[in-house]
Amino acid sequence: MTDHEEEAFEKASSIMSEHFGNFAIICMDSDDALKYDYTNYIIGKALIRETLSEMNKDDLDIIWDVEESNVEEEDEE
């Protein structure tokens, strides 16, 4: 992780800890290495497990970019 990426990650982690009692953050740097932080191990594990469960549901609708969003809106008309 570059110094700039590390600084941004630490800033994000600090902001999260100021505003949330329980949090987990995950990112991937430019070398595809994972970096994560959480309130504590149990909270981090629970939040990540719950997130994965939600993401595996069939009803999750993610719009990856504006062009895809516009295509879907045109299809509905």
Secondary structure, DSSP 8 states (H G I E B T S, - for coil): --HHHHHHHHHHHHHHHHH-SS-EEEEE-TTS-EEEEESSHHHHHHHHHHHHHHHTSTT-----SHHHHHHHHHHH-
